[in-house]
Amino acid sequence: MDHEQNQGAALLQLLQLLWLLPHSWAAPEAPTPVWRDGLQNHTFLHTVYCQNGTPSLGLSEAYDKDQLFSFDFSQNSRVPRLPEFADWAKDQGDASAISFDKEFCQMMIQEIGPQLDGKIPVARGFPVAEVFMMKPLEYGKANTLVCFVSNLFPPTLSVNWQHHSVPVEGVSPTFVSATNGLIFQAFSYLNFTPEPSDVYSCIVTHEIDRYTAVAFWGAHVIPLGGRLLNHASKLTCSPFSPVPQNALPSDLLENVLCGIAFGLGVLGIIVGTVLIIYYQKPCSD
């Protein structure tokens, strides 16, 4: 009985804190959508989160699941995920609203967090890492490796890069963003100049449970399943093996294999028909 009363008191305090939100921020009732040819629905997601972990405070803004900005609270400024978004990041018209979000989130952690600790289930998501290039592969020309981390919850992680098992310095900050289901994803970028012998690894550690996911990229790396991925692949703590220099593109390889499978199927039908006709002939004494 006392346990239920404690939960009820904590939830009551939570509701009282929610009333502190400005009523002008209440989302208006969505109008009935009017569908027209050529129009699509789009979603802009502004997410503020705080936690007892690293990062302790974060803000992400995404458009149709593609992250545009994070926020550097030490500098009170938006940080564009890509250089193309830099001009939009200069707008500071909502600085007061972001400051309120920050203080409110931290107050929730300090006041409500200890009372609910151990009383409600804690969700966990095991991160999945994938590495790919931002531009098509050209040896000797500058490019960027992207380490994409999905299925991340809570967003406490560290991302490290290695080149031939040697740690790489000068990696850009990790960008964390929320999706529509409040599952988080992250991006880490590494500028490099690819060479034929390169093997890079992105090591993602989920700090809350020390789970580690590893994704590899290399001009001669093939995933465990055997499917070619245009000079790049991902592995999760698995061995890898070389592929030929002039490997078939994955789409062409799939088409060739499908053609062979179809031809074998037709051949099987013909052989089966011949055998049926043969065994149906009357036996002569």
For each residue, the residues with C-beta under 8 A, 3 or more apart:
1: 4 5
2: 5 6
3: 6 7 119
4: 1 7 8
5: 1 2 8 9
6: 2 3 9 10 115 119
7: 3 4 10 11 119
8: 4 5 11 12
9: 5 6 12 13 115
10: 6 7 13 14 112 115 116 119
11: 7 8 14 15
12: 8 9 15 16
13: 9 10 16 17 111 112 115
14: 10 11 17 18 108 112
15: 11 12 18 19
16: 12 13 19 20
17: 13 14 20 104 107 108 111 112
18: 14 15 21
19: 15 16
20: 16 17 104
21: 18 25 26 104
22: 25 100
23: 26
24:
25: 21 22 97
26: 21 23
27: 30
28:
29:
30: 27 33
31:
32:
33: 30 41
34:
35: 39
36: 39
37:
38:
39: 35 36
40:
41: 33
42: 63 64
43: 63 64 65 180
44: 61 62 63
45: 60 61 62 63 65 177 178 179 180
46: 59 60 61
47: 59 60 61 62 177 178 182
48: 58 59 98 101 102 105
49: 57 58 59 105 155 178
50: 56 57 58 102 105 106 108 109
51: 55 56 109 154 155 156
52: 56 109 113
53: 56 154 156 207 208
54: 156 158 207
55: 51 58 155 156 176
56: 50 51 52 53
57: 49 50 73 102 105 106
58: 48 49 50 55 70 71 155 176
59: 46 47 48 49 70 71 73 98 101 102
60: 45 46 47 67 69 70 71 175 176 177 178
61: 44 45 46 47 67 68 69 70 78 177
62: 44 45 47 65 66 67 68 177 178 179
63: 42 43 44 45 66 68
64: 42 43
65: 43 45 62 179 180
66: 62 63
67: 60 61 62 70 81 175 177 185 187
68: 61 62 63 80 81 85 88
69: 60 61 78 79 80 81 85 88 89
70: 58 59 60 61 67 78 79 81 173 175 176 177
71: 58 59 60 77 78 79 98
72: 75 76 77 78 79
73: 57 59 76 102
74:
75: 72
76: 72 73 92 95
77: 71 72 89 92
78: 61 69 70 71 72 89 90 91
79: 69 70 71 72 89 173 175
80: 68 69 83 84 85 86 88 89
81: 67 68 69 70 85 175 187
82: 85
83: 80 86
84: 80
85: 68 69 80 81 82 88 89
86: 80 83 89 90
87: 90
88: 68 69 80 85 91
89: 69 77 78 79 80 85 86
90: 78 86 87
91: 78 88 94
92: 76 77 95
93:
94: 91 97 98
95: 76 92 98 99
96: 99 100
97: 25 94 100 101
98: 48 59 71 94 95 101 102
99: 95 96 102 103
100: 22 96 97 103 104
101: 48 59 97 98 104 105
102: 48 50 57 59 73 98 99 105 106
103: 99 100 106 107
104: 17 20 21 100 101 107 108
105: 48 49 50 57 101 102 108 109
106: 50 57 102 103 109 110
107: 17 103 104 110 111
108: 14 17 50 104 105 111 112 113
109: 50 51 52 105 106 112 113
110: 106 107 113 114
111: 13 17 107 108 114 115
112: 10 13 14 17 108 109 115 116
113: 52 108 109 110 116 117
114: 110 111 117
115: 6 9 10 13 111 112 119
116: 10 112 113 119 120
117: 113 114
118:
119: 3 6 7 10 115 116
120: 116
121:
122:
123: 153 154
124: 153 208 209
125: 151 152 153 183 184
126: 151 206 211 213
127: 149 150 151 152 157 186 204 206 211 213
128: 149 150 151 213 236
129: 147 148 149 202 204 213 214 215 234 236
130: 147 148 149 150 215 234
131: 145 146 147 148 200 201 202 215 216 217 232 234
132: 145 146 148 217 232
133: 136 137 143 144 145 146 194 217 232
134: 143 144 145 146 189
135: 138 143 144
136: 133
137: 133 143 194 219 230 231 232
138: 135 141 143 194
139: 194 195 196 219
140: 193 194 195
141: 138 193 194
142: 191 192 193
143: 133 134 135 137 138 191 192 193 194
144: 133 134 135 189 190 191 192
145: 131 132 133 134 161 189 190 192 200 202 217
146: 131 132 133 134 187 188 189
147: 129 130 131 159 161 187 188 189 190 202 204 215
148: 129 130 131 132 185 186 187
149: 127 128 129 130 152 157 159 185 186 187 188 204 213
150: 127 128 130 183 185
151: 125 126 127 128 183
152: 125 127 149 155 157 176 183 184 185 186 206
153: 123 124 125 182 183 184
154: 51 53 123 184 208
155: 49 51 55 58 152 176 178 184 186
156: 51 53 54 55 206 207 208
157: 127 149 152 174 176 186 204 205 206 207
158: 54 174 204 205 207
159: 147 149 171 174 186 188 202 203 204 205
160: 167 168 171 202 203 205
161: 145 147 167 168 171 188 190 200 201 202 203
162: 165 166 167 168 200 201 203
163: 166 168 192 198 199 200
164: 198 199
165: 162 201
166: 162 163
167: 160 161 162
168: 160 161 162 163 171 190 200
169:
170:
171: 159 160 161 168 188 189 190
172: 188 189 190 191
173: 70 79
174: 157 158 159 186 187 188
175: 60 67 70 79 81 186 187 188
176: 55 58 60 70 152 155 157 184 185 186
177: 45 47 60 61 62 67 70 184 185 186 187
178: 45 47 49 60 62 155 182 183 184 185
179: 45 62 65 182 183 184 185
180: 43 45 65
181:
182: 47 153 178 179
183: 125 150 151 152 153 178 179
184: 125 152 153 154 155 176 177 178 179
185: 67 148 149 150 152 176 177 178 179
186: 127 148 149 152 155 157 159 174 175 176 177 204
187: 67 81 146 147 148 149 174 175 177
188: 146 147 149 159 161 171 172 174 175 202
189: 134 144 145 146 147 171 172
190: 144 145 147 161 168 171 172 200 202
191: 142 143 144 172
192: 142 143 144 145 163 198 200
193: 140 141 142 143
194: 133 137 138 139 140 141 143 198 219
195: 139 140 198 219
196: 139 219 220
197: 219 220
198: 163 164 192 194 195 217 218 219
199: 163 164 216 217 218 220 221
200: 131 145 161 162 163 168 190 192 216 217 218
201: 131 161 162 165 214 215 216 217
202: 129 131 145 147 159 160 161 188 190 214 215 216 217
203: 159 160 161 162 212 213 214
204: 127 129 147 149 157 158 159 186 212 213 214 215
205: 157 158 159 160 210 211 212
206: 126 127 152 156 157 209 210 211 212 213
207: 53 54 156 157 158 210
208: 53 124 154 156
209: 124 206
210: 205 206 207
211: 126 127 205 206
212: 203 204 205 206 237
213: 126 127 128 129 149 203 204 206 236 237
214: 129 201 202 203 204 235 236 237
215: 129 130 131 147 201 202 204 234 235 236
216: 131 199 200 201 202 221 233 234 235 240
217: 131 132 133 145 198 199 200 201 202 221 232 233 234
218: 198 199 200 221 232 233 240
219: 137 139 194 195 196 197 198 231
220: 196 197 199 242 243
221: 199 216 217 218 232 233 235 240 242 243
222: 226 227 228 229 233 240 241 242 243
223: 226 227 229 233 234 235 238 240
224: 235 238 239 240
225:
226: 222 223
227: 222 223 250
228: 222 243 247 248 249 250 253
229: 222 223 232 233 234 250
230: 137 249 250
231: 137 219
232: 131 132 133 137 217 218 221 229
233: 216 217 218 221 222 223 229 240
234: 129 130 131 215 216 217 223 229
235: 214 215 216 221 223 224 238 239 240
236: 128 129 213 214 215
237: 212 213 214
238: 223 224 235
239: 224 235
240: 216 218 221 222 223 224 233 235
241: 222
242: 220 221 222
243: 220 221 222 228 247
244: 247
245:
246:
247: 228 243 244
248: 228 252 253 256
249: 228 230 252 253
250: 227 228 229 230 253 254
251: 254 255
252: 248 249 255 256
253: 228 248 249 250 256 257
254: 250 251 257 258
255: 251 252 258 259
256: 248 252 253 259 260
257: 253 254 260 261
258: 254 255 261 262
259: 255 256 262 263
260: 256 257 263 264
261: 257 258 264 265
262: 258 259 265 266
263: 259 260 266 267
264: 260 261 267 268
265: 261 262 268 269
266: 262 263 269 270
267: 263 264 270 271
268: 264 265 271 272
269: 265 266 272 273
270: 266 267 273 274
271: 267 268 274 275
272: 268 269 275 276
273: 269 270 276 277
274: 270 271 277 278
275: 271 272 278 279
276: 272 273 279 280
277: 273 274 280 281
278: 274 275 281
279: 275 276
280: 276 277
281: 277 278
282:
283:
284:
285:
